[in-house]
Amino acid sequence: MSERHTYRVIVRGTWDGLTEAARARLRAGAGEHGLASMRFTEEGSLTYEPSPLKHFSMRFVVVSDAADGEEMAAAIAEDRAESALRRLGYGFTGLRSTVTDLDTMKVNRRRASRR
């Protein structure tokens, strides 16, 4: 059995070809998709600014084989983003990802202050 790693992936993109109905839905739901709603989840957390309605990001948690690396985690997250956005009826373009491997990241601990 191969080692599994947990990745946090941020998928960014640009809205494209949105219908007026889609724009209206996005603006109406903007309160649920602002900075306060940013979370890393398996299904993805969508965030965007309602005005101007230009860019968005989605945050994902991806667990996959460490041997497949960050590239596979990015591909999985982008596939999840595409599926979710299409299911919601939102047009998009230019997906790109930033990946962090939680199992290999270095954590800098603050030293207790000396008094």
C-alpha positions as CSV (number, residue, x, y, z in Angstrom):
1,M,0.0,0.0,0.0
2,S,1.4,3.4,-1.0
3,E,1.7,6.4,1.2
4,R,-1.2,8.9,1.1
5,H,-0.7,12.6,1.4
6,T,-3.2,15.4,2.1
7,Y,-3.1,18.4,-0.2
8,R,-4.8,21.8,0.0
9,V,-5.4,23.1,-3.5
10,I,-6.6,26.5,-4.5
11,V,-8.1,26.6,-8.0
12,R,-8.5,30.0,-9.5
13,G,-10.3,31.0,-12.6
14,T,-12.2,33.7,-14.5
15,W,-15.9,33.7,-15.2
16,D,-16.7,33.4,-18.9
17,G,-19.9,33.5,-20.9
18,L,-22.1,33.9,-17.9
19,T,-25.8,34.3,-18.8
20,E,-27.7,37.1,-17.1
21,A,-29.5,34.5,-15.0
22,A,-26.2,33.0,-13.9
23,R,-24.9,36.5,-13.0
24,A,-28.1,37.2,-11.0
25,R,-27.7,33.9,-9.1
26,L,-24.0,34.6,-8.3
27,R,-24.8,38.2,-7.1
28,A,-27.7,36.9,-5.0
29,G,-25.5,34.3,-3.4
30,A,-22.5,36.4,-2.9
31,G,-23.0,36.7,0.8
32,E,-22.5,32.9,1.1
33,H,-19.4,33.0,-1.0
34,G,-17.3,35.8,0.5
35,L,-14.1,35.8,2.5
36,A,-15.8,34.4,5.6
37,S,-16.8,31.2,3.7
38,M,-13.2,30.2,2.7
39,R,-12.7,26.6,3.7
40,F,-10.8,23.7,2.4
41,T,-13.2,20.9,1.7
42,E,-13.4,17.8,-0.5
43,E,-16.3,19.2,-2.5
44,G,-14.8,22.6,-2.8
45,S,-15.5,26.0,-1.3
46,L,-16.4,28.7,-3.9
47,T,-15.4,32.4,-3.2
48,Y,-15.8,35.5,-5.4
49,E,-16.5,39.2,-5.3
50,P,-19.9,40.1,-6.7
51,S,-18.7,43.3,-8.3
52,P,-17.1,43.2,-10.7
53,L,-18.0,39.6,-11.3
54,K,-14.7,38.6,-12.9
55,H,-12.6,36.1,-10.9
56,F,-13.3,33.2,-8.5
57,S,-11.4,30.7,-6.4
58,M,-12.3,27.3,-5.1
59,R,-10.5,25.6,-2.2
60,F,-10.2,21.8,-2.0
61,V,-8.8,19.1,0.2
62,V,-7.4,16.2,-1.9
63,V,-6.0,13.0,-0.5
64,S,-4.0,11.0,-3.0
65,D,-0.9,8.8,-3.4
66,A,2.2,10.7,-2.5
67,A,4.0,9.1,-5.5
68,D,1.5,10.9,-7.8
69,G,2.7,14.3,-6.3
70,E,1.2,17.7,-6.4
71,E,0.5,17.6,-10.1
72,M,-2.1,14.9,-9.6
73,A,-3.6,16.7,-6.7
74,A,-4.0,19.8,-8.9
75,A,-5.5,17.8,-11.7
76,I,-8.0,16.2,-9.3
77,A,-9.0,19.6,-7.8
78,E,-9.4,21.2,-11.2
79,D,-11.6,18.3,-12.4
80,R,-13.8,18.7,-9.3
81,A,-14.0,22.5,-9.9
82,E,-15.0,22.0,-13.6
83,S,-17.7,19.5,-12.6
84,A,-19.1,21.7,-9.9
85,L,-19.2,24.8,-12.0
86,R,-20.7,23.0,-15.0
87,R,-23.4,21.5,-12.7
88,L,-24.2,25.0,-11.4
89,G,-24.4,26.3,-15.0
90,Y,-21.5,28.8,-14.7
91,G,-19.1,29.4,-17.5
92,F,-15.4,29.8,-16.7
93,T,-11.9,29.8,-18.2
94,G,-8.3,29.8,-17.3
95,L,-8.2,27.4,-14.3
96,R,-4.9,27.3,-12.5
97,S,-3.9,25.7,-9.2
98,T,-1.7,26.3,-6.2
99,V,-1.0,23.1,-4.2
100,T,0.3,22.7,-0.7
101,D,1.3,19.2,0.6
102,L,0.3,19.3,4.2
103,D,2.4,16.2,5.0
104,T,5.7,17.7,3.9
105,M,5.3,21.4,4.8
106,K,7.6,22.7,7.4
107,V,5.9,24.2,10.5
108,N,7.9,27.0,12.1
109,R,7.1,27.1,15.8
110,R,7.6,30.2,17.7
111,R,10.0,29.9,20.6
112,A,8.7,30.9,24.0
113,S,9.8,34.5,24.7
114,R,12.5,34.9,27.2
115,R,12.0,37.3,30.0
